[in-house]
Amino acid sequence: MDLLSFPPLAAILDAAYALLMGLADLLHPLAGSASAALAVVVLTLLVRTILIPAGIAQAKAEQTRARLAPKLQALQRRYKNDRERMSRETMKLYADEKTSPLAGCAPVLIQAPIVGVVYALFLYPVIAGHPNALLTDQLLSLDPPMKVGDGRAS
């Protein structure tokens, strides 16, 4: 079963395709046949810019983890035979420091579906029943553009 044929995922993929094609159309006067590639670069920069605050939070969480590492090791040594007590003390340490063991995971959790959708846009020759025009453009090639379904190997 193709997971992207599931209607909600297909709708997300179709919306992303429309967004990327619209951006490529806007960039076509500037970039010509490389407009789809430039649209992906612009989309990537836009997503990375939006994720800057989450990246800063991730860096701060990493600093906190590094600062707490010696205390966590001491707890692990102290309560190595009492897993339940070690868990309680570890959670108490995180609560006292006003942090979480999962702090800093947000950028990955936010970015992964976006990267997956963009990847899928260049994987499937047909999206929501229409040919994927993103696969017809050639970047830095002397060959004429390949049409979807013409059978040529790339």
Secondary structure, DSSP 8 states (H G I E B T S, - for coil): --GGGSHHHHHHHHHHHHHHHHHHHHHHHHHGGGHHHHHHHHHHHHHHHHTHHHHHHHHHHHHHHHHHHHHHHHHHHHTTT-HHHHHHHHHHHHHHTT--TTTT-HHHHHHHHHHHHHHHHTT-SEETTEE-GGGT--SS-SS----TTS----
